[in-house]
Amino acid sequence: MVSIPPMTLDAALAGRRSVRQFSARPVERTLVEEVIAAACLAPAPHHSHPWRFVIVSAEARASLAEAMGERWRQDLERDGVAEARIRRLLSRSRARLAAAPVLILAGVAGQAQRAWPDQRRQRAEDVMFGQSTGAALENLMLAAHACGLGSHWLSAPLFCPEAVRLALDLPADFQPQALIALGYPKEGLRLPPRPPLAVDEHIVER
Ligand SMILES: Cc1cc2nc3c(=O)[nH]c(=O)nc-3n(C[C@H](O)[C@H](O)[C@H](O)COP(=O)(O)O)c2cc1C
């Protein structure tokens, strides 16, 4: 049963922002479980519950950062990025993983996904499960906000699934989707205001 403090829906939707600086205050385990329970209320294809949430310990983060960083380095070198910039990027990314009070790797796993004989339908099947993870993670981040926590999304695992599986000793059917960093926002943290919304620009009529 999910027990999230009440908040109006518009306050939750508008108030949730990406928080990338956290206070040292530890996050209670019960809150971590509550926000994961909220994530699991999301819709999913084929009436399934395909999401898995790996709570990544401080020790495991070092191997995760190392493995993802090595893969990223290969991509950056292939793109011709200068060595000094590669080092800066990798060190910033490593520091972010280390600084999150809680780090959650979200993925999909299990038997829910259908196997299709052609790439077109297989790709659509994979995207459906990714979409469902997006819905679950929005639930998680909204619930976190209602609990007074901040969060932000890190998409790196999507780009190096094999490295992530190896680093965290995850089974072959685990498809990494995203990392969520979670914690109490740094005291006095000010976030830039949201850009003005012109909803008309997002609506198309046919
Ligand atoms: C699919 C997805 C991938 C994202 N990847 C990253 C990321 O790799 N690193 C990061 O700092 N933020 C990432 N974000 C967060 C966005 O940058 C952020 O949501 C956006 O700037 C809007 O700001 P807000 O969340 O405060 O409204 C991602 C968000 C989504 C939905």
The ligand as a Tripos MOL2 file, in Angstrom:
@<TRIPOS>MOLECULE
LIG
   31    33     1     0     0
SMALL
NO_CHARGES

@<TRIPOS>ATOM
      1 C1         14.2570   10.5120  -20.6220 C.3       1 LIG1
      2 C2         14.9790   11.5680  -19.8220 C.ar      1 LIG1
      3 C3         16.3670   11.5640  -19.8150 C.ar      1 LIG1
      4 C4         17.0560   12.5000  -19.0360 C.ar      1 LIG1
      5 N1         18.4220   12.3910  -18.9400 N.ar      1 LIG1
      6 C5         19.0730   13.2180  -18.0800 C.ar      1 LIG1
      7 C6         20.4830   13.0350  -17.8670 C.ar      1 LIG1
      8 O1         21.1120   12.1290  -18.4160 O.2       1 LIG1
      9 N2         21.0990   13.8910  -17.0160 N.ar      1 LIG1
     10 C7         20.4120   14.8920  -16.3590 C.ar      1 LIG1
     11 O2         21.0300   15.6370  -15.5960 O.2       1 LIG1
     12 N3         19.0910   15.0750  -16.5330 N.ar      1 LIG1
     13 C8         18.4040   14.2560  -17.3690 C.ar      1 LIG1
     14 N4         17.0480   14.4060  -17.5270 N.ar      1 LIG1
     15 C9         16.3410   15.4800  -16.7960 C.3       1 LIG1
     16 C10        16.0310   16.6480  -17.7230 C.3       1 LIG1
     17 O3         17.1990   17.3530  -18.0320 O.3       1 LIG1
     18 C11        15.0040   17.5640  -17.0310 C.3       1 LIG1
     19 O4         13.8390   16.8500  -16.7560 O.3       1 LIG1
     20 C12        14.6580   18.7560  -17.8980 C.3       1 LIG1
     21 O5         15.7620   19.6150  -18.0260 O.3       1 LIG1
     22 C13        13.4770   19.5760  -17.3490 C.3       1 LIG1
     23 O6         13.7450   20.0550  -16.0620 O.3       1 LIG1
     24 P1         12.8030   19.7050  -14.8240 P.3       1 LIG1
     25 O7         12.8900   18.2200  -14.6080 O.co2     1 LIG1
     26 O8         13.3300   20.5230  -13.6850 O.co2     1 LIG1
     27 O9         11.3850   20.0950  -15.1870 O.co2     1 LIG1
     28 C14        16.3300   13.4880  -18.3010 C.ar      1 LIG1
     29 C15        14.9400   13.4910  -18.3450 C.ar      1 LIG1
     30 C16        14.2700   12.5290  -19.0820 C.ar      1 LIG1
     31 C17        12.7560   12.5170  -19.0430 C.3       1 LIG1
@<TRIPOS>BOND
     1     1     2 1
     2     2     3 ar
     3     2    30 ar
     4     3     4 ar
     5     4     5 ar
     6     4    28 ar
     7     5     6 ar
     8     6     7 ar
     9     6    13 1
    10     7     8 2
    11     7     9 ar
    12     9    10 ar
    13    10    11 2
    14    10    12 ar
    15    12    13 ar
    16    13    14 ar
    17    14    15 1
    18    14    28 ar
    19    15    16 1
    20    16    17 1
    21    16    18 1
    22    18    19 1
    23    18    20 1
    24    20    21 1
    25    20    22 1
    26    22    23 1
    27    23    24 1
    28    24    25 2
    29    24    26 1
    30    24    27 1
    31    28    29 ar
    32    29    30 ar
    33    30    31 1
@<TRIPOS>SUBSTRUCTURE
     1 LIG1         1 GROUP 0 **** ****
